[in-house]
Amino acid sequence: MGNFSQQQLDQALRECAAEPIHRIGNIQPHGALLVLSPDSQRIVLQASENLAGFLELPPEGAIGQHLGHRLGTLIDAAASIQIEQLIELASAEKTAVGKLSLARKKTGPDLLAHVYLSDGMVVLELEHDDVVQPERRVAEQLFNLQQKVLLAEADSETLAYFEQIAKLVRTLTGYDNVMVYRFDANLDGEIIIQERSETAPSYLGLHFPASDIPPQARRLYEINLVRVLADVAAAPVPVLPVLNPATGQPLDMTYSALRGISPIHIEYLRNMGVQATMAISLLQNERLWGMIVCHHLTAKKVSMATREAAILISKVVSARLSSIEALEQSRQANKANLIVGKLLKLITTETVVAILDQLLPEMQALLDATAIIMVIDGKPHVHGEAPRPEQINALLTWLATQASSEVFACDYLAKHFAPAAEYADIAAGALMTPFAGNQRNTIVWLRAEKPRTVHWAGNAQKGIVQDASGSVRLTPRKSFEVWSESWRGRSAPWTPIEIGLAATLALAIPEGLAQKSRCEQANETRRRAETAARAAQQHLESLTAAVPGVVYQFLQTPGGEWRLTYVSKGVEELFEVTAEAACRDHNALTECILPEDRDSHRESIEASAKTLGFWAHEHRIRTRSGKLKWVRGQAQPQGKDDGSVLWNGILSDITERKQAEE
């Protein structure tokens, strides 16, 4: 924007967002305000400067006094009971409204009371009930609203539906201009429906930047469903004293119906030529989806009945918006569940590559992406029209720095990651699930650029000024004439439903496939080890086959257990026992030793184990076929760290030598 750096613009936005508009310290002049202590005494702690116009008592005469009949005959016992009932209701519902029956010295319109709690204290707002609004007309319009809601399709945000709502609101309220305002994923707003008089300007189809409604104002719109400004030109009325004696701060007026207007917002409305406004919040699952914005070219008060009707409209439309999102979320969740179900079905029988060949196209289509990257144990698997491998690696490295416990989503990737500008035509937006498995498993969806021309209600850059000190700040722009901007390098935004689906898929797919991949790698490693072991075994067998006698490896554990860990094939000829049987149970060989030679055989082995000296022993055996043979055993023992002893040695047939000696 202009010649300002991004840091200067960010600072200006932060300063704008820091304005404490909920503690503005004044109210609109068509009402009065009293702050009461939370105890049963109801002592007046603060009062608006115009209190005498409503209770015929100046604020200095009320502050420090009890609310009840002690304030003279203005708030008598009956009115005190009514106020206590409203306080009880506000404790449960956050706010409460009703009429007060007051004893008066002078005749005048009844008073309307609005009660809410603030920092533990009770706030009582008063207005004259002097707005003529036939209750019959309000009831008729609310009946029409009911009919429209019942007849409308329940699963789509049709413009026809909002057009009917806008007409109903204009008929009900009488404002010159009624607009349905919808926010996009970047919190920029667009006028999608407008019902207006001939004298009111047209804003249909125009966009308003997110900076027009800073975060703290957006929060207040989510809390207060209806916000009325009766007269832009009216001077605000201060609340006295400025600081609440109980908190030492200006009064928190979050739930106030009379809260004063920020000077910046007043200037903004004046620049638009607007004298009075009413905003009706539209929520979708407690998020600000949009607003019904009402403008009037002259000052305009709104009756209590109309405000209550507007609150009902807000709740009805918000419920429908939430229902629409729930239905769409359910449809998309069913698709996601089918994908997860397919994964569970395939994961036991197919390889990771085969699974990805089936799942990636469906997962790409689920979120309407141009490409999808599945990272499993640090290895990317890509499907669709994606950047080059080296570009993907650089992108994934950067995305890892953005990793958190939340899904990362952006539709202007190059703004955050400059190298992405090179491939914005195929990957302008990115959606990434939180990294899992030590930042080695994630899913990334990419969307191609979606060029478009956006028509703004005025050039927002004109609202950025620099003062003499060099500080940059936001000011209301003077002109709202159409200003068009060409958007390149941006994709279609990711919706809350899509972000939610990504979070759901992240719980099952990346880590599940990573475990499958690790199992495959472990199995492959085991297969290779087994193949290598078989090759080594075969090589060893070929070597030992050329050695006369039996090559063996013998282990004695610290507990005294004996076990043959290797025996060459020569054992079959010498002992007439298979090598497998000998390794399974060494007794297959020791039982062949003649009984009279067994003790010396055991003693010689135990002596070798103690001294780790070279073992040599000659003994007789009788094979299974009854042959008597002489065997010479010799081996070199080796002590192990765990206390066991391992012998590597050879058993030789010395029968012929013994016979010759005899």
C-alpha positions as CSV (number, residue, x, y, z in Angstrom):
1,M,0.0,0.0,0.0
2,G,1.5,3.3,-1.1
3,N,5.0,4.0,0.1
4,F,4.5,2.5,3.5
5,S,6.3,-0.6,4.6
6,Q,4.5,-3.7,5.8
7,Q,5.9,-3.1,9.3
8,Q,4.4,0.4,9.4
9,L,1.0,-0.9,8.2
10,D,1.0,-3.7,10.8
11,Q,1.8,-1.2,13.5
12,A,-1.0,1.1,12.4
13,L,-3.4,-1.9,12.5
14,R,-2.2,-2.9,16.0
15,E,-2.8,0.7,17.3
16,C,-6.3,0.7,15.8
17,A,-7.1,-2.7,17.3
18,A,-5.8,-1.4,20.7
19,E,-8.5,1.3,21.0
20,P,-10.5,0.4,24.2
21,I,-13.9,1.1,22.6
22,H,-15.7,-0.9,25.3
23,R,-14.4,1.5,27.9
24,I,-15.2,4.7,25.9
25,G,-16.5,6.5,29.0
26,N,-19.6,8.1,27.4
27,I,-23.1,7.2,26.2
28,Q,-25.4,8.4,23.5
29,P,-27.6,11.3,24.7
30,H,-31.0,9.7,24.1
31,G,-30.5,7.6,27.3
32,A,-29.1,7.8,30.8
33,L,-26.9,5.5,32.9
34,L,-26.5,4.5,36.5
35,V,-23.8,2.1,37.9
36,L,-24.9,0.4,41.1
37,S,-23.1,-1.6,43.8
38,P,-23.6,-5.4,43.6
39,D,-24.8,-5.6,47.2
40,S,-28.4,-5.2,48.3
41,Q,-27.8,-1.5,49.1
42,R,-27.6,-0.7,45.4
43,I,-25.5,2.4,46.0
44,V,-25.0,4.6,42.9
45,L,-21.3,4.6,42.0
46,Q,-21.4,6.4,38.6
47,A,-24.1,8.3,36.7
48,S,-24.3,9.9,33.3
49,E,-24.2,13.7,33.2
50,N,-27.7,13.9,31.7
51,L,-29.4,12.0,34.5
52,A,-31.6,14.9,35.5
53,G,-33.4,14.6,32.1
54,F,-34.7,11.2,33.1
55,L,-35.0,11.1,36.9
56,E,-35.2,14.8,37.6
57,L,-32.0,14.5,39.7
58,P,-28.5,15.6,38.8
59,P,-25.7,13.0,38.9
60,E,-24.0,14.6,41.9
61,G,-27.2,14.2,43.8
62,A,-27.4,10.5,43.0
63,I,-23.8,9.3,43.4
64,G,-23.2,7.8,46.8
65,Q,-27.0,7.3,47.5
66,H,-29.1,4.2,47.7
67,L,-31.1,3.5,44.6
68,G,-34.5,2.9,46.2
69,H,-36.9,5.4,47.7
70,R,-33.9,7.2,49.2
71,L,-33.6,9.0,45.8
72,G,-36.8,10.8,46.6
73,T,-40.0,9.6,45.0
74,L,-38.5,8.9,41.6
75,I,-37.5,5.3,42.2
76,D,-40.2,4.0,44.6
77,A,-40.5,0.6,46.2
78,A,-42.5,-0.8,43.2
79,A,-39.9,0.4,40.7
80,S,-37.1,-1.0,42.9
81,I,-38.7,-4.4,42.8
82,Q,-39.0,-4.2,39.0
83,I,-35.3,-3.3,38.8
84,E,-34.3,-6.2,41.1
85,Q,-36.3,-8.6,38.9
86,L,-34.3,-7.3,35.9
87,I,-31.0,-7.7,37.7
88,E,-31.9,-11.3,38.5
89,L,-32.8,-11.9,34.9
90,A,-29.6,-10.2,33.7
91,S,-27.5,-12.4,36.1
92,A,-28.8,-15.4,34.1
93,E,-29.1,-14.0,30.6
94,K,-26.3,-11.3,30.7
95,T,-28.8,-8.5,29.8
96,A,-32.5,-7.8,30.5
97,V,-35.0,-5.1,29.4
98,G,-38.3,-3.9,30.6
99,K,-40.5,-0.9,31.4
100,L,-40.4,1.0,34.7
101,S,-43.5,2.3,36.5
102,L,-42.2,5.5,38.2
103,A,-43.8,8.1,40.4
104,R,-43.0,11.5,38.7
105,K,-43.2,15.1,39.6
106,K,-43.7,15.9,36.0
107,T,-45.6,13.9,33.4
108,G,-43.7,12.4,30.5
109,P,-43.1,9.2,28.6
110,D,-42.5,6.0,30.5
111,L,-38.9,4.9,31.0
112,L,-37.4,1.8,29.4
113,A,-34.8,0.0,31.5
114,H,-31.8,-2.1,30.2
115,V,-29.8,-3.9,32.8
116,Y,-26.5,-5.7,32.5
117,L,-23.5,-6.7,34.7
118,S,-20.1,-5.1,34.4
119,D,-17.0,-6.1,36.5
120,G,-19.4,-7.5,39.1
121,M,-21.5,-4.3,39.3
122,V,-25.0,-3.5,38.0
123,V,-25.5,-1.1,35.2
124,L,-28.9,0.4,34.7
125,E,-29.6,2.2,31.4
126,L,-32.7,4.3,30.9
127,E,-34.5,5.6,27.8
128,H,-37.7,7.5,27.2
129,D,-40.3,5.3,25.7
130,D,-41.3,7.9,23.1
131,V,-40.7,6.1,19.8
132,V,-44.0,5.4,18.1
133,Q,-43.8,1.8,16.7
134,P,-47.1,0.0,16.4
135,E,-46.7,-3.3,18.1
136,R,-49.1,-4.8,15.5
137,R,-46.7,-4.0,12.7
138,V,-43.8,-5.6,14.5
139,A,-45.9,-8.7,15.2
140,E,-46.9,-8.9,11.5
141,Q,-43.3,-8.6,10.3
142,L,-42.1,-11.3,12.8
143,F,-44.9,-13.6,11.5
144,N,-43.6,-12.9,8.0
145,L,-40.1,-13.8,9.1
146,Q,-41.3,-17.1,10.6
147,Q,-43.1,-17.9,7.3
148,K,-40.0,-17.1,5.3
149,V,-37.8,-19.2,7.5
150,L,-40.1,-22.2,7.3
151,L,-40.4,-22.0,3.5
152,A,-36.8,-21.4,2.8
153,E,-34.4,-24.2,1.8
154,A,-32.5,-25.3,4.9
155,D,-29.2,-26.2,3.2
156,S,-28.0,-23.2,1.2
157,E,-27.1,-19.6,1.6
158,T,-29.4,-18.4,-1.1
159,L,-29.4,-14.7,-2.1
160,A,-33.2,-14.9,-2.4
161,Y,-33.5,-15.7,1.3
162,F,-31.3,-12.8,2.3
163,E,-33.2,-10.5,-0.1
164,Q,-36.4,-11.4,1.7
165,I,-34.7,-10.7,5.1
166,A,-33.4,-7.3,3.9
167,K,-36.9,-6.3,2.7
168,L,-38.4,-7.4,6.0
169,V,-35.9,-5.5,8.1
170,R,-36.4,-2.3,6.0
171,T,-40.2,-2.6,6.3
172,L,-39.9,-3.2,10.1
173,T,-37.4,-0.5,10.9
174,G,-37.9,2.2,8.2
175,Y,-34.2,2.8,7.5
176,D,-33.3,4.3,4.2
177,N,-30.7,1.7,3.4
178,V,-30.6,-2.0,4.5
179,M,-27.6,-4.1,3.4
180,V,-26.6,-7.7,4.0
181,Y,-22.9,-7.7,4.6
182,R,-20.9,-11.0,4.5
183,F,-17.3,-11.6,5.6
184,D,-14.8,-13.7,3.7
185,A,-12.0,-15.9,5.0
186,N,-9.7,-12.7,5.2
187,L,-12.5,-10.9,7.2
188,D,-13.0,-8.5,4.3
189,G,-16.7,-7.7,3.9
190,E,-18.9,-7.7,0.8
191,I,-22.4,-6.3,0.3
192,I,-24.4,-9.2,-1.2
193,I,-27.9,-7.7,-0.8
194,Q,-29.2,-4.1,-0.6
195,E,-32.7,-2.7,-0.1
196,R,-32.6,1.2,-0.3
197,S,-34.5,4.3,-0.9
198,E,-33.9,6.3,-4.1
199,T,-31.8,8.8,-2.1
200,A,-29.5,6.3,-0.5
201,P,-26.3,5.4,-2.4
202,S,-25.7,1.9,-3.8
203,Y,-23.0,-0.3,-2.4
204,L,-24.2,-3.6,-3.8
205,G,-21.3,-5.9,-4.8
206,L,-18.7,-3.6,-3.2
207,H,-16.1,-4.9,-0.7
208,F,-15.0,-3.3,2.5
209,P,-11.5,-4.0,4.0
210,A,-11.2,-5.9,7.3
211,S,-9.6,-2.9,8.9
212,D,-13.0,-1.1,8.8
213,I,-14.0,-3.4,11.7
214,P,-11.0,-3.9,14.0
215,P,-10.9,-7.0,16.2
216,Q,-12.2,-5.4,19.3
217,A,-15.3,-4.1,17.4
218,R,-15.8,-7.5,15.8
219,R,-15.8,-9.1,19.3
220,L,-18.5,-6.6,20.5
221,Y,-20.7,-7.4,17.4
222,E,-20.4,-11.1,18.4
223,I,-21.6,-10.3,21.9
224,N,-24.2,-7.7,21.2
225,L,-26.5,-8.9,18.5
226,V,-28.0,-5.4,17.8
227,R,-26.1,-2.1,17.9
228,V,-28.0,1.2,17.4
229,L,-26.5,4.7,16.8
230,A,-29.4,7.2,16.9
231,D,-27.6,10.4,15.8
232,V,-24.1,10.8,14.6
233,A,-24.2,14.6,15.2
234,A,-25.3,14.3,18.8
235,A,-22.7,15.1,21.4
236,P,-21.8,12.1,23.6
237,V,-22.7,12.3,27.4
238,P,-19.8,11.5,29.8
239,V,-20.2,9.0,32.6
240,L,-19.2,10.5,36.0
241,P,-16.8,10.0,37.6
242,V,-14.6,8.9,34.7
243,L,-13.0,6.1,36.7
244,N,-15.3,3.6,38.5
245,P,-14.5,3.9,42.2
246,A,-14.6,0.1,42.6
247,T,-12.2,-0.8,39.8
248,G,-10.2,2.4,39.2
249,Q,-11.0,2.1,35.4
250,P,-13.5,3.5,33.0
251,L,-16.7,1.4,33.0
252,D,-16.7,-1.7,30.9
253,M,-19.6,-1.1,28.5
254,T,-19.4,-4.3,26.5
255,Y,-23.1,-5.1,26.9
256,S,-24.3,-1.5,26.8
257,A,-27.2,-0.5,24.5
258,L,-26.2,3.2,24.9
259,R,-22.4,2.9,24.6
260,G,-20.9,5.9,22.9
261,I,-19.3,5.7,19.4
262,S,-15.6,5.8,18.7
263,P,-14.6,9.2,17.1
264,I,-13.0,7.3,14.2
265,H,-16.3,5.5,13.5
266,I,-18.3,8.7,13.7
267,E,-16.0,10.3,11.2
268,Y,-16.3,7.2,9.0
269,L,-20.1,7.5,9.0
270,R,-20.1,11.2,8.4
271,N,-17.8,10.6,5.3
272,M,-20.5,8.2,4.1
273,G,-23.3,10.8,4.6
274,V,-25.0,8.6,7.3
275,Q,-26.8,10.1,10.3
276,A,-28.0,7.0,12.1
277,T,-27.3,3.3,12.0
278,M,-28.4,-0.1,13.3
279,A,-26.2,-3.2,12.9
280,I,-27.7,-6.7,13.3
281,S,-25.1,-9.4,13.8
282,L,-25.3,-12.7,11.9
283,L,-23.4,-15.5,13.5
284,Q,-22.5,-18.9,12.3
285,N,-21.6,-21.3,15.1
286,E,-20.7,-18.2,17.3
287,R,-18.5,-16.7,14.6
288,L,-19.4,-13.4,13.0
289,W,-20.6,-14.5,9.5
290,G,-21.8,-11.1,8.5
291,M,-24.2,-8.3,9.5
292,I,-27.4,-6.6,8.4
293,V,-26.3,-3.0,8.3
294,C,-29.0,-0.3,8.4
295,H,-28.2,3.3,7.4
296,H,-30.5,6.4,7.7
297,L,-29.8,9.8,6.2
298,T,-31.2,11.6,9.2
299,A,-31.2,11.0,12.9
300,K,-33.4,8.0,13.9
301,K,-34.3,6.4,17.3
302,V,-35.5,2.8,17.4
303,S,-38.2,1.5,19.8
304,M,-37.6,-1.2,22.3
305,A,-40.0,-3.5,20.4
306,T,-38.1,-3.0,17.2
307,R,-34.8,-3.7,18.9
308,E,-36.2,-6.9,20.4
309,A,-37.5,-7.8,17.0
310,A,-34.1,-7.2,15.5
311,I,-32.5,-9.4,18.1
312,L,-35.0,-12.2,17.2
313,I,-34.1,-11.7,13.5
314,S,-30.4,-12.1,14.4
315,K,-31.0,-15.3,16.3
316,V,-33.3,-16.8,13.6
317,V,-30.9,-16.1,10.7
318,S,-27.9,-17.1,12.8
319,A,-29.5,-20.4,13.6
320,R,-30.2,-21.0,9.9
321,L,-26.6,-20.2,9.0
322,S,-25.3,-22.6,11.7
323,S,-27.7,-25.3,10.4
324,I,-26.4,-24.8,6.9
325,E,-22.8,-25.1,8.0
326,A,-23.7,-28.2,10.1
327,L,-25.3,-29.9,7.1
328,E,-22.4,-29.1,4.9
329,Q,-20.0,-30.2,7.6
330,S,-21.9,-33.5,8.0
331,R,-21.7,-34.1,4.2
332,Q,-18.0,-33.4,4.1
333,A,-17.4,-35.4,7.2
334,N,-19.1,-38.4,5.6
335,K,-16.7,-38.1,2.7
336,A,-13.7,-37.9,5.0
337,N,-14.9,-40.9,7.0
338,L,-15.1,-42.9,3.8
339,I,-11.5,-42.0,3.1
340,V,-10.5,-43.0,6.6
341,G,-12.5,-46.2,6.3
342,K,-10.8,-47.1,3.0
343,L,-7.4,-46.5,4.7
344,L,-8.3,-48.9,7.5
345,K,-9.4,-51.5,5.0
346,L,-6.3,-51.2,2.8
347,I,-3.7,-50.7,5.5
348,T,-3.5,-54.4,6.4
349,T,-3.2,-55.7,2.9
350,E,-1.7,-53.0,0.7
351,T,1.6,-51.2,0.6
352,V,1.9,-47.5,1.4
353,V,2.4,-46.6,-2.2
354,A,-0.7,-48.6,-3.3
355,I,-2.7,-46.9,-0.5
356,L,-1.6,-43.5,-1.5
357,D,-2.4,-44.2,-5.2
358,Q,-6.0,-44.7,-4.1
359,L,-6.4,-42.1,-1.3
360,L,-4.5,-39.0,-2.6
361,P,-6.8,-38.3,-5.6
362,E,-9.9,-38.5,-3.3
363,M,-8.3,-36.3,-0.6
364,Q,-7.3,-33.8,-3.2
365,A,-10.8,-33.6,-4.6
366,L,-12.3,-33.4,-1.1
367,L,-10.8,-30.0,-0.5
368,D,-11.0,-28.8,-4.1
369,A,-7.2,-28.6,-4.3
370,T,-4.9,-28.5,-7.3
371,A,-2.3,-30.8,-5.6
372,I,-1.8,-32.6,-2.4
373,I,1.5,-33.5,-0.6
374,M,1.5,-36.3,1.9
375,V,4.6,-36.3,4.0
376,I,5.3,-39.6,5.7
377,D,8.3,-40.0,7.9
378,G,9.8,-37.0,6.2
379,K,9.3,-38.3,2.7
380,P,6.8,-36.3,0.5
381,H,4.4,-38.1,-1.8
382,V,2.8,-35.8,-4.4
383,H,-0.4,-36.0,-6.4
384,G,-1.7,-33.4,-8.8
385,E,-0.2,-30.4,-10.5
386,A,2.5,-29.4,-8.1
387,P,5.8,-27.4,-8.0
388,R,9.1,-29.0,-8.8
389,P,10.6,-31.3,-6.2
390,E,13.2,-28.8,-5.1
391,Q,10.5,-26.1,-4.8
392,I,8.3,-28.6,-2.7
393,N,11.3,-29.3,-0.4
394,A,11.9,-25.6,0.1
395,L,8.1,-25.0,0.8
396,L,8.0,-27.9,3.3
397,T,11.0,-26.6,5.1
398,W,9.3,-23.2,5.4
399,L,6.0,-24.7,6.4
400,A,7.7,-26.6,9.2
401,T,8.7,-23.2,10.7
402,Q,5.0,-22.3,10.7
403,A,3.9,-25.5,12.4
404,S,1.7,-25.4,15.5
405,S,-1.1,-27.4,17.0
406,E,-3.5,-25.6,14.6
407,V,-4.1,-26.1,10.9
408,F,-2.2,-23.5,8.9
409,A,-4.2,-22.0,6.0
410,C,-3.5,-19.1,3.7
411,D,-4.8,-18.1,0.2
412,Y,-1.9,-15.7,-0.6
413,L,1.2,-17.9,-0.1
414,A,3.6,-15.6,-1.8
415,K,2.8,-12.9,0.7
416,H,4.2,-15.1,3.5
417,F,6.7,-17.1,1.5
418,A,8.2,-15.0,-1.3
419,P,9.7,-18.0,-3.4
420,A,6.1,-19.2,-3.9
421,A,5.5,-16.3,-6.4
422,E,7.4,-18.3,-9.0
423,Y,4.7,-21.0,-9.1
424,A,1.6,-19.0,-8.0
425,D,-0.2,-20.2,-11.1
426,I,-0.4,-23.7,-9.7
427,A,0.1,-23.2,-5.9
428,A,-1.1,-19.8,-4.6
429,G,-2.8,-21.1,-1.5
430,A,-1.8,-23.7,1.0
431,L,-3.5,-25.7,3.8
432,M,-1.3,-27.8,6.1
433,T,-2.3,-30.1,9.0
434,P,-0.3,-29.9,12.2
435,F,3.0,-31.7,12.0
436,A,3.1,-35.1,13.9
437,G,5.8,-37.7,14.6
438,N,8.6,-35.2,15.4
439,Q,7.6,-32.9,12.5
440,R,7.9,-35.7,10.0
441,N,4.2,-36.4,9.1
442,T,1.7,-33.9,7.6
443,I,-0.7,-33.3,4.7
444,V,-0.4,-30.2,2.5
445,W,-3.1,-29.1,0.1
446,L,-2.3,-26.6,-2.6
447,R,-4.6,-24.4,-4.7
448,A,-3.9,-22.6,-7.9
449,E,-4.1,-18.9,-8.5
450,K,-7.7,-17.6,-9.0
451,P,-7.3,-14.1,-10.6
452,R,-10.1,-11.7,-10.1
453,T,-11.0,-8.0,-9.9
454,V,-12.3,-6.8,-6.5
455,H,-14.4,-3.6,-6.4
456,W,-13.8,-1.7,-3.2
457,A,-16.0,0.9,-1.5
458,G,-13.2,3.5,-1.8
459,N,-9.5,3.1,-1.7
460,A,-8.4,2.0,1.7
461,Q,-4.9,3.3,1.1
462,K,-6.4,6.8,1.3
463,G,-7.1,6.1,4.9
464,I,-3.5,5.7,5.8
465,V,-1.7,8.8,6.9
466,Q,1.7,9.7,8.4
467,D,2.0,12.4,11.0
468,A,4.9,14.8,11.6
469,S,6.7,12.3,13.8
470,G,6.7,9.7,11.1
471,S,4.1,7.5,12.7
472,V,1.6,5.8,10.4
473,R,-2.1,5.5,11.5
474,L,-5.4,4.6,10.0
475,T,-8.1,7.2,9.4
476,P,-11.5,7.0,7.8
477,R,-11.2,7.4,4.1
478,K,-13.0,10.4,2.6
479,S,-14.4,8.8,-0.5
480,F,-16.4,5.6,-1.0
481,E,-16.4,5.7,-4.7
482,V,-15.7,2.4,-6.4
483,W,-12.0,1.5,-6.5
484,S,-11.1,-1.6,-8.4
485,E,-8.1,-3.8,-7.6
486,S,-6.8,-6.7,-9.6
487,W,-5.9,-9.7,-7.5
488,R,-3.1,-12.0,-8.7
489,G,-1.2,-14.7,-6.8
490,R,-4.2,-15.6,-4.6
491,S,-6.2,-18.8,-4.5
492,A,-9.8,-19.3,-3.4
493,P,-9.9,-19.0,0.4
494,W,-10.1,-22.1,2.6
495,T,-13.5,-22.3,4.4
496,P,-13.9,-23.1,8.1
497,I,-15.4,-26.5,7.1
498,E,-12.4,-27.3,4.9
499,I,-10.0,-26.3,7.7
500,G,-12.0,-28.5,10.1
501,L,-11.9,-31.5,7.7
502,A,-8.1,-31.1,7.4
503,A,-7.8,-31.2,11.2
504,T,-10.0,-34.4,11.2
505,L,-7.9,-36.1,8.6
506,A,-4.8,-35.2,10.4
507,L,-5.8,-37.3,13.4
508,A,-5.9,-40.6,11.4
509,I,-4.1,-40.6,8.1
510,P,-0.5,-39.2,8.3
511,E,0.5,-41.1,11.5
512,G,-1.4,-44.2,10.4
513,L,0.5,-44.3,7.1
514,A,3.7,-43.5,8.9
515,Q,3.3,-46.5,11.2
516,K,2.5,-48.6,8.1
517,S,5.6,-47.2,6.4
518,R,7.7,-48.0,9.5
519,C,6.3,-51.5,9.6
520,E,7.1,-52.0,5.9
521,Q,10.7,-50.6,6.4
522,A,11.1,-52.9,9.4
523,N,9.8,-55.9,7.5
524,E,12.1,-55.0,4.6
525,T,15.1,-54.7,7.0
526,R,14.2,-58.0,8.5
527,R,13.9,-59.6,5.1
528,R,17.2,-58.3,4.1
529,A,18.8,-59.5,7.4
530,E,17.2,-62.9,6.9
531,T,18.5,-63.1,3.3
532,A,22.0,-62.0,4.5
533,A,21.8,-64.5,7.4
534,R,20.9,-67.3,5.0
535,A,23.7,-66.3,2.6
536,A,26.1,-66.2,5.6
537,Q,24.8,-69.6,6.8
538,Q,25.2,-71.1,3.4
539,H,28.7,-69.7,3.1
540,L,29.6,-71.0,6.6
541,E,28.1,-74.4,5.7
542,S,30.2,-74.5,2.6
543,L,33.3,-73.7,4.6
544,T,32.6,-76.1,7.5
545,A,31.7,-78.9,5.1
546,A,35.3,-79.1,4.0
547,V,36.5,-79.4,7.6
548,P,36.6,-83.0,9.0
549,G,34.5,-83.5,12.0
550,V,32.0,-81.1,13.6
551,V,32.5,-77.4,13.8
552,Y,30.4,-76.0,16.7
553,Q,29.7,-73.0,19.0
554,F,28.7,-73.8,22.6
555,L,27.4,-71.4,25.2
556,Q,27.2,-71.7,29.0
557,T,25.0,-69.1,30.7
558,P,25.7,-67.5,34.1
559,G,22.9,-69.8,35.5
560,G,24.8,-72.9,34.3
561,E,22.6,-73.7,31.3
562,W,24.3,-75.3,28.3
563,R,23.3,-74.5,24.7
564,L,24.7,-75.2,21.2
565,T,24.3,-72.1,19.1
566,Y,25.8,-73.6,16.0
567,V,26.6,-77.1,14.7
568,S,27.9,-77.9,11.3
569,K,26.4,-80.6,9.1
570,G,29.2,-83.0,10.0
571,V,27.3,-83.9,13.2
572,E,24.9,-86.0,11.2
573,E,27.7,-88.4,10.2
574,L,29.5,-88.4,13.6
575,F,26.6,-88.6,16.0
576,E,23.8,-89.6,13.6
577,V,21.9,-86.5,14.9
578,T,20.7,-83.6,12.8
579,A,22.2,-80.1,13.4
580,E,18.7,-78.7,14.1
581,A,18.0,-81.3,16.8
582,A,21.4,-80.6,18.4
583,C,20.8,-76.8,18.5
584,R,17.3,-77.4,19.8
585,D,18.6,-79.6,22.7
586,H,22.3,-80.2,23.4
587,N,21.3,-83.4,25.3
588,A,20.8,-85.0,21.8
589,L,24.7,-85.1,21.8
590,T,25.6,-85.5,25.5
591,E,23.2,-88.4,25.9
592,C,25.4,-90.3,23.3
593,I,28.4,-90.1,25.6
594,L,29.0,-93.4,27.5
595,P,27.9,-93.1,31.1
596,E,31.4,-93.8,32.4
597,D,32.8,-90.9,30.4
598,R,30.1,-88.3,31.2
599,D,31.5,-87.1,34.6
600,S,35.0,-86.4,33.2
601,H,33.5,-84.7,30.2
602,R,31.4,-82.3,32.4
603,E,34.3,-81.7,34.8
604,S,36.6,-80.7,31.9
605,I,34.1,-78.2,30.6
606,E,33.5,-76.6,34.0
607,A,37.3,-76.4,34.6
608,S,37.7,-74.6,31.2
609,A,34.8,-72.2,32.0
610,K,36.5,-71.2,35.3
611,T,40.0,-70.6,33.9
612,L,39.0,-69.8,30.4
613,G,41.7,-72.2,29.4
614,F,41.8,-74.2,26.2
615,W,39.5,-77.2,26.4
616,A,40.4,-80.6,25.1
617,H,38.8,-83.9,26.0
618,E,38.5,-87.4,24.6
619,H,35.4,-89.6,25.2
620,R,33.4,-92.4,23.8
621,I,29.9,-92.1,22.3
622,R,27.4,-94.6,21.1
623,T,25.3,-93.5,18.1
624,R,21.7,-94.2,17.5
625,S,22.5,-97.1,15.3
626,G,24.7,-98.7,18.1
627,K,28.1,-97.8,16.7
628,L,30.8,-97.1,19.3
629,K,33.1,-94.2,18.5
630,W,35.9,-92.2,20.1
631,V,35.5,-88.4,19.9
632,R,38.1,-85.7,20.6
633,G,36.7,-82.3,21.5
634,Q,38.8,-79.1,21.5
635,A,37.7,-75.5,21.8
636,Q,38.8,-72.0,22.9
637,P,36.5,-70.4,25.5
638,Q,35.7,-66.7,25.6
639,G,34.2,-64.8,28.5
640,K,31.2,-62.5,27.8
641,D,30.2,-59.3,29.6
642,D,27.1,-60.9,31.1
643,G,29.1,-63.7,32.7
644,S,28.5,-66.4,30.1
645,V,31.2,-68.4,28.4
646,L,31.2,-69.1,24.7
647,W,33.3,-71.9,23.1
648,N,34.2,-72.1,19.4
649,G,35.6,-75.5,18.6
650,I,35.6,-78.8,16.7
651,L,34.7,-82.4,17.4
652,S,36.8,-85.0,15.6
653,D,36.3,-88.8,15.1
654,I,39.4,-90.5,16.5
655,T,38.1,-94.0,16.5
656,E,40.6,-95.3,14.0
657,R,43.5,-93.8,15.9
658,K,42.3,-95.4,19.2
659,Q,41.9,-98.7,17.5
660,A,45.4,-98.5,16.1
661,E,46.7,-97.6,19.6
662,E,45.0,-100.6,21.1
